[in-house]
Amino acid sequence: MRTVFTPLHALHAPATEFFRGERVPCFEKVDRARYVHEALVARGHRVDAPEVDSRPVLPQVHGERYLAFLESAWARWLALDPANAERQPFPSTWPIRTLRADREPSEFSAQLGVYSMDNGTPICAGTWDAAKAGADAAATAARWVSQGERAAFVATRPPGHHAGPDFMGGYCFLNNAAVAAQALRNAGAARVAVLDVDYHHGNGTQAIFYERADVQFVSLHGDPRTEFPFFLGHADEVGAGAGQGFNLNLPLPAGALADAWFDALAAGMARIRAFGAEALVVSLGLDTFEHDPISKFKLSSDDFLRLGERVASLDLPTVFVLEGGYAVEALGQNAVNVLDGFESA
């Protein structure tokens, strides 16, 4: 399978994050993409650099104000104090409920709270460049598929599916799956389905397309009553306005075994077939793996071969986009198992 990879991902390399209130080394680290790249090369998959600039697509899925903030954030952080080059900025206040987000404050840390859904998504000097390169990779894969490739894989980081129209979160800054879906629409696909198989609900992707009838969102994930992102991903979220009926959440309890997970996948795929999608984007989170350190499903490495085979049965032009997966040393094998399962089918 043709894959797109950029070494610019390594520019996003923050040292620490906040996890459950404690400052810890980052789970979302540079080695994630390195292991995936090594596995792709070892199994003979073609690996190319991005060749499409995603800037025309980005404002179609993200707000202009958010994009401007994200691109300028590190320079503004340094302008406050040159010593900030050795520090990571984190938000400390958020405009929840009765507080206002429409009047943007001028103070940097307050703006960071406006554009963040959590304090576990650290930025550093290279964050914008790495995230932008990932979006370019997603737009590139969408072009390849729209021009006749059966499938393509976006093997980049940071991930994207928690990034919403105007916020970052869950290690995500730009929503690569949404970029790919919008690029496929721009290239002529009348209906695009996004299938999110990450352990954590793709709240950002849902928010971007929630009121649209041309992009369907289907997600299998841990029950948000106990699992991040907690505040979205319930079964009663079915879309709104023109998007009514085009959003399907299939939450599963922590500890779910492979059989239950594949039953949910079958239900999601049935909805994709009924939707009449002309192209498919798979948010390929691999944190459903049984040994993932921050997730609680029980899929084995062989189950990822099955996942690829099942996705292939939809018989759609497909863009796979790497999302989560934090059992780092197994990530490459698990990712390429999905691709090999897809191709073998």
Stockholm file with secondary structure:
# STOCKHOLM 1.0

chainA/1-345         MRTVFTPLHALHAPATEFFRGERVPCFEKVDRARYVHEALVARGHRVDAPEVDSRPVLPQVHGERYLAFLESAWARWLALDPANAERQPFPSTWPIRTLRADREPSEFSAQLGVYSMDNGTPICAGTWDAAKAGADAAATAARWVSQGERAAFVATRPPGHHAGPDFMGGYCFLNNAAVAAQALRNAGAARVAVLDVDYHHGNGTQAIFYERADVQFVSLHGDPRTEFPFFLGHADEVGAGAGQGFNLNLPLPAGALADAWFDALAAGMARIRAFGAEALVVSLGLDTFEHDPISKFKLSSDDFLRLGERVASLDLPTVFVLEGGYAVEALGQNAVNVLDGFESA
#=GR chainA/1-345 SS CEEECCGGGGGCCCSEEEETTEEEECSSCHHHHHHHHHHHHHTTCCEECCCSCCTTTHHHHSCHHHHHHHHHHHHHHHHHCGGGGGSCCCCCCCCCTTSCSSSCCSSHHHHHHHTBSCSCCCCCTTHHHHHHHHHHHHHHHHHHHHTTCSEEEECCSSCCTTCBTTBBBTTBSSCHHHHHHHHHHHTTCSCEEEEECSSSCCHHHHHHHTTCSSEEEEEEEECTTTSTTCSSCCTTCCCCGGGTTCEEEEEECTTCCHHHHHHHHHHHHHHHHHHTCSEEEEEECCTTBTTCTTCCCCBCHHHHHHHHHHHHTTCCCEEEEECCCCCHHHHHHHHHHHHHHHHHC
#=GC SS_cons         CEEECCGGGGGCCCSEEEETTEEEECSSCHHHHHHHHHHHHHTTCCEECCCSCCTTTHHHHSCHHHHHHHHHHHHHHHHHCGGGGGSCCCCCCCCCTTSCSSSCCSSHHHHHHHTBSCSCCCCCTTHHHHHHHHHHHHHHHHHHHHTTCSEEEECCSSCCTTCBTTBBBTTBSSCHHHHHHHHHHHTTCSCEEEEECSSSCCHHHHHHHTTCSSEEEEEEEECTTTSTTCSSCCTTCCCCGGGTTCEEEEEECTTCCHHHHHHHHHHHHHHHHHHTCSEEEEEECCTTBTTCTTCCCCBCHHHHHHHHHHHHTTCCCEEEEECCCCCHHHHHHHHHHHHHHHHHC
//
